[in-house]
Amino acid sequence: MQRLTDEEKLTLKTGAFGAVFMVSNAEPGVLAVFRESFAASGALADASGVVKEALTSGPLPKLPRDSALEVESVVLPALGRAIEILTEKAPQDVPIYRAVVLAAADRTAQAHHGVSPAEADVIERIKGVLDAAG
């Protein structure tokens, strides 16, 4: 297993945190965002190994805040790149990253009155990128 560079860690973090941000943006609501980010942090805490190190250290990713489309254009490629990085440097952690990202996205959606169709759609797009990469 090779160590990840700071840039690679930030890519993993951008994908994971961005996925949560995409889901919480699917059904906007100021109060909901607090509940959702709290729910997602529980899933991120379940990470281990390289994935945990990447998601819990270093700076927070800077995500665009202007439009959902802009967020997706940053987050979905970051998720794909994160899988490529892990496949190359820590292949045993690929399933951990996939599981953590999907659990965080799912917990975020569940946190506010269950999963809405818009949230389910976003989660499917995230899952599609994670499954296609690697």
C-alpha positions as CSV (number, residue, x, y, z in Angstrom):
1,M,0.0,0.0,0.0
2,Q,1.3,3.4,-0.9
3,R,0.6,6.6,1.1
4,L,-1.7,9.1,-0.5
5,T,-0.5,12.6,-1.2
6,D,-2.4,15.6,0.3
7,E,-3.9,16.3,-3.1
8,E,-5.2,12.7,-3.4
9,K,-6.6,12.9,0.1
10,L,-8.4,16.1,-0.8
11,T,-9.8,14.3,-3.9
12,L,-11.3,11.5,-1.7
13,K,-12.7,14.1,0.7
14,T,-14.1,16.2,-2.2
15,G,-16.0,13.1,-3.5
16,A,-17.3,12.0,-0.1
17,F,-18.2,15.4,1.3
18,G,-19.5,16.5,-2.1
19,A,-21.8,13.5,-2.3
20,V,-23.3,14.4,1.0
21,F,-23.6,18.0,-0.2
22,M,-25.3,16.9,-3.4
23,V,-27.9,14.8,-1.5
24,S,-28.6,17.6,1.0
25,N,-29.0,20.1,-1.9
26,A,-31.5,17.8,-3.6
27,E,-34.1,18.8,-1.0
28,P,-33.1,22.2,0.4
29,G,-34.0,23.3,3.9
30,V,-31.8,25.2,6.3
31,L,-32.7,23.2,9.4
32,A,-32.4,19.9,7.4
33,V,-28.8,20.7,6.5
34,F,-27.7,20.5,10.1
35,R,-29.5,17.2,10.7
36,E,-28.2,15.8,7.5
37,S,-24.5,16.7,8.0
38,F,-24.7,15.3,11.5
39,A,-26.2,12.1,10.2
40,A,-23.5,11.9,7.5
41,S,-20.7,12.4,9.9
42,G,-21.6,9.2,11.6
43,A,-21.1,7.3,8.3
44,L,-17.7,9.0,7.7
45,A,-16.7,7.9,11.2
46,D,-17.2,4.3,10.2
47,A,-14.3,4.6,7.7
48,S,-11.0,2.8,8.3
49,G,-7.5,2.7,6.9
50,V,-6.5,5.1,4.2
51,V,-10.1,6.2,3.7
52,K,-10.4,7.3,7.3
53,E,-7.1,9.1,7.2
54,A,-8.1,11.0,4.0
55,L,-11.6,11.9,5.3
56,T,-10.6,13.0,8.8
57,S,-7.4,15.0,8.1
58,G,-6.4,18.1,6.3
59,P,-8.5,21.0,5.0
60,L,-12.2,20.7,4.0
61,P,-12.8,20.7,0.3
62,K,-14.0,23.9,-1.3
63,L,-17.2,23.1,-3.2
64,P,-19.0,25.4,-5.5
65,R,-22.2,26.8,-4.0
66,D,-23.8,28.4,-7.0
67,S,-25.8,25.6,-8.6
68,A,-26.4,21.9,-8.2
69,L,-25.0,21.4,-11.7
70,E,-21.8,23.1,-10.8
71,V,-21.5,21.0,-7.6
72,E,-22.0,17.8,-9.7
73,S,-19.4,18.8,-12.2
74,V,-16.8,18.9,-9.4
75,V,-18.1,16.0,-7.2
76,L,-18.8,13.3,-9.7
77,P,-15.4,13.4,-11.3
78,A,-13.8,13.6,-7.9
79,L,-15.6,10.4,-6.9
80,G,-14.4,8.6,-10.1
81,R,-10.8,9.9,-9.5
82,A,-11.0,8.8,-5.8
83,I,-11.8,5.2,-6.9
84,E,-8.9,5.3,-9.4
85,I,-6.5,6.6,-6.7
86,L,-7.5,3.9,-4.3
87,T,-7.4,1.2,-7.0
88,E,-3.9,2.1,-7.7
89,K,-2.6,2.8,-4.2
90,A,-4.8,1.0,-1.7
91,P,-7.1,-1.5,-3.6
92,Q,-8.3,-3.1,-0.4
93,D,-9.9,0.2,0.6
94,V,-12.0,0.7,-2.6
95,P,-15.0,-1.1,-1.1
96,I,-14.6,0.9,2.2
97,Y,-14.7,4.2,0.3
98,R,-17.7,3.1,-1.8
99,A,-19.6,1.9,1.3
100,V,-18.8,5.0,3.4
101,V,-19.8,7.4,0.6
102,L,-23.1,5.6,-0.1
103,A,-23.8,5.2,3.6
104,A,-23.2,9.0,4.2
105,A,-25.4,9.9,1.2
106,D,-28.1,7.5,2.4
107,R,-28.0,8.7,6.0
108,T,-28.2,12.3,4.7
109,A,-31.3,11.5,2.7
110,Q,-32.9,9.6,5.6
111,A,-32.2,12.4,8.1
112,H,-35.1,14.6,6.9
113,H,-38.4,12.8,6.5
114,G,-37.0,9.8,4.5
115,V,-35.6,9.7,1.0
116,S,-37.3,11.9,-1.5
117,P,-37.4,11.1,-5.3
118,A,-34.9,14.0,-5.9
119,E,-32.5,12.5,-3.2
120,A,-32.9,9.0,-4.6
121,D,-32.0,10.3,-8.1
122,V,-28.8,12.0,-6.8
123,I,-27.8,8.8,-4.8
124,E,-28.3,6.7,-8.0
125,R,-26.0,9.1,-9.9
126,I,-23.4,8.9,-7.2
127,K,-23.7,5.1,-7.1
128,G,-23.3,5.0,-10.9
129,V,-20.0,6.8,-10.8
130,L,-18.7,4.7,-7.9
131,D,-19.7,1.5,-9.7
132,A,-18.3,2.6,-13.1
133,A,-14.9,3.7,-11.8
134,G,-12.3,1.1,-11.0
